Amino acid sequence: MISNKVNSLLARNTENAPKSIGPYSQTVAFSHYNNLSAQLPIDPKSGKLVAGGVKEQAEQCFKNIKAILESIHHVMSDVVRISVFVTNIKDIAVVDEVYKTFFPTYVPTRTVIAVAALPMDALVQIEALVSNGEGTIPNAPQAGNLIKLANNTANAPICTLSTQTVSFSHYNNLSAQLPIDPKTGRVVVGGVKEQAGQCLKNIKSILESIDVPFDDIVKINIFLKNLSDIEAVNEVYTTFFPDSAIARAVAYVPARTIVAVSALPMDALVQIEAVVSHGDGTPPQAIEDRHGIVIKANNTENAPKCPLSTQTVAFSHYNHISAQLPLDPKSGKLVAGGVKEQAGQCLKNIKAILESIDHVMDDVVKVNLFLKNIEDIEAVDEVYATFFPKGIPARRTVGVSALLKDALVQIDVVVANAEGTPPKA
């Protein structure tokens, strides 16, 4: 097991990209990944949205990402995953034209969704997850120039604008899967059950193509056109998880986030994204550093439990936390009050989960905020700043059309795991 003193959390900002409009950092590196805050189309000099339409806004988002990467001596080809959020799904074709100019050869994994609203009334917001080959051991390279492994299989839908899976260090990052039949290239016939099944089949096919079992998934993100479809999706979901006798024996299910979107590509009803452990790592990591690392799943009574998700799943140097709703863990009901009280409860639940695994809020690397009303951001930031007074985590904020339990806010986080997870005994 690696000492908890070797890895450090490294937050950085540059004047060449917009300084945050809230208490967060442009990029936070930990171990072998840089987690960037979602970039709005803001001119860093004026602090305002750039003039023009979605094309100009998409260009500015990518320019901001590029500026952040250059400030930490990285390049666009180090991007592992891109997430594109638009307020009008029809704008994707224009965004794609811009996208191609920033990724002319190598393409990362990708997620594209339309959301109800974005901060500052932006038309587009773009987020990047970036490899960090040098790691974050103070004053020393962690594992040298790790290799990024990209893979596609004909047994899952192929897209010229994204790679199905990109592995780096101890994680496989998959492109969000639509309910597309890989043989026809079309959305499968049927309703949301058939579509959810196809999304999960596509994920399974991608994992089989790289010899990774389905139960190596540590986090699932489900994007639904209609939040009321969640019960039907859950019915299908339970036929895929747990997937093996070992996983069934311990009732292992990944951490999970459910988001209502305003639209999905190809008019799909559901899209599913997976983050997967990669025990073999990517070379040139030493054998003893990369084989047989275990997944550590944990639940605590001090936060809301769900039979279909684990509160936190740790693998290697990251903990992935299930999205937290503003539920009182004792009553299982929404807390009384407005968005401030609800945001406070979400963050209290996250804190309780972290404390149960001997971690603290200062270990949070990335925060994802989902708001029923985007106008609530200032009220949420008031509460948020009391939990993150240093403003260190990177962050994404989107407005959604609905949240489970009719909540006003939902928060999920990615957390540093300095001690790592050990190899199998």
Salt bridges, closest charged atoms under 4 A:
GLU15 OE2 - LYS19 NZ 3.09
ASP78 OD2 - HIS74 ND1 2.90
ASP96 OD1 - ARG110 NH1 2.78
GLU97 OE2 - LYS100 NZ 3.12
GLU127 OE1 - LYS366 NZ 2.86
GLU127 OE1 - ARG396 NE 2.85
GLU134 OE2 - HIS74 NE2 3.06
GLU235 OE2 - LYS193 NZ 2.78
ASP243 OD1 - LYS204 NZ 3.16
ASP280 OD1 - HIS291 ND1 3.18
GLU301 OE2 - LYS305 NZ 2.67
ASP362 OD2 - LYS390 NZ 3.48
ASP363 OD2 - HIS359 ND1 2.89
ASP381 OD1 - ARG395 NH1 2.78
GLU382 OE1 - LYS340 NZ 2.90
ASP412 OD2 - LYS219 NZ 3.18
GLU419 OE2 - HIS359 NE2 2.99
